[in-house]
Amino acid sequence: MLFHGLLHIMLWEGWLRQNEITSCLLTAQGDDAARLSTLRALLKCGTRCGSCVADLKRMVATVAPLRRAA
């Protein structure tokens, strides 16, 4: 759902803001499915009714993880 230009995901406990999801995705490693699983595990988004999963998948596909220094 869009609210004032930001994606907000309704959680059982309250609202999750787009910047919280983006921050999590920047550090999540693996393929898109693994990164979505990280979001679900750490932020609990996409775990209740599933209505936000399509938006979360789009974010996973567009927010590239930060590269780790070698």
VEXDREN-2710 file (C-alpha; in Angstrom, 1 decimal):
% VEXDREN-2710
k/r/px/py/pz
1/MET/0.0/0.0/0.0
2/LEU/1.3/3.5/-0.8
3/PHE/1.1/6.2/1.8
4/HIS/2.7/9.6/1.2
5/GLY/4.9/8.1/-1.4
6/LEU/6.3/5.4/0.8
7/LEU/5.5/1.7/1.0
8/HIS/4.1/0.8/4.3
9/ILE/3.4/-2.8/5.3
10/MET/0.9/-3.5/8.0
11/LEU/2.2/-5.9/10.6
12/TRP/0.4/-7.5/13.4
13/GLU/2.2/-5.2/15.8
14/GLY/2.1/-2.0/13.6
15/TRP/3.4/-0.4/10.5
16/LEU/6.7/-1.2/8.8
17/ARG/8.3/1.5/6.8
18/GLN/9.9/1.2/3.4
19/ASN/13.3/2.3/4.8
20/GLU/13.3/-0.5/7.3
21/ILE/12.6/-3.0/4.6
22/THR/15.3/-1.5/2.3
23/SER/17.9/-1.5/5.2
24/CYS/17.2/-5.2/5.7
25/LEU/17.5/-5.9/2.0
26/LEU/20.8/-4.1/1.8
27/THR/22.4/-6.6/4.2
28/ALA/20.4/-9.7/3.2
29/GLN/22.5/-12.2/1.2
30/GLY/21.6/-14.9/-1.3
31/ASP/19.1/-15.2/-4.2
32/ASP/15.8/-13.4/-4.2
33/ALA/14.0/-16.2/-2.4
34/ALA/16.6/-16.2/0.4
35/ARG/16.4/-12.5/0.7
36/LEU/12.6/-12.6/0.9
37/SER/12.9/-15.3/3.6
38/THR/15.3/-13.0/5.5
39/LEU/12.7/-10.2/5.4
40/ARG/10.0/-12.6/6.7
41/ALA/12.3/-13.9/9.5
42/LEU/13.7/-10.6/10.7
43/LEU/10.9/-8.2/10.1
44/LYS/7.9/-10.6/10.1
45/CYS/6.5/-8.9/6.9
46/GLY/4.6/-11.0/4.5
47/THR/3.9/-13.6/7.1
48/ARG/0.2/-12.9/8.0
49/CYS/-2.2/-12.5/5.1
50/GLY/0.3/-12.4/2.3
51/SER/-1.2/-9.4/0.6
52/CYS/2.1/-7.5/0.6
53/VAL/4.2/-10.3/-0.8
54/ALA/4.0/-9.1/-4.4
55/ASP/5.3/-5.7/-3.3
56/LEU/8.0/-7.3/-1.2
57/LYS/9.1/-9.4/-4.2
58/ARG/9.4/-6.3/-6.3
59/MET/11.5/-4.6/-3.7
60/VAL/13.8/-7.7/-3.4
61/ALA/14.3/-7.6/-7.2
62/THR/15.1/-3.9/-7.2
63/VAL/17.2/-3.4/-4.0
64/ALA/20.6/-4.8/-4.6
65/PRO/22.5/-6.1/-1.5
66/LEU/25.7/-4.2/-0.5
67/ARG/28.8/-6.0/-1.6
68/ARG/31.1/-7.3/1.2
69/ALA/34.7/-6.1/1.1
70/ALA/37.1/-8.9/0.2
END
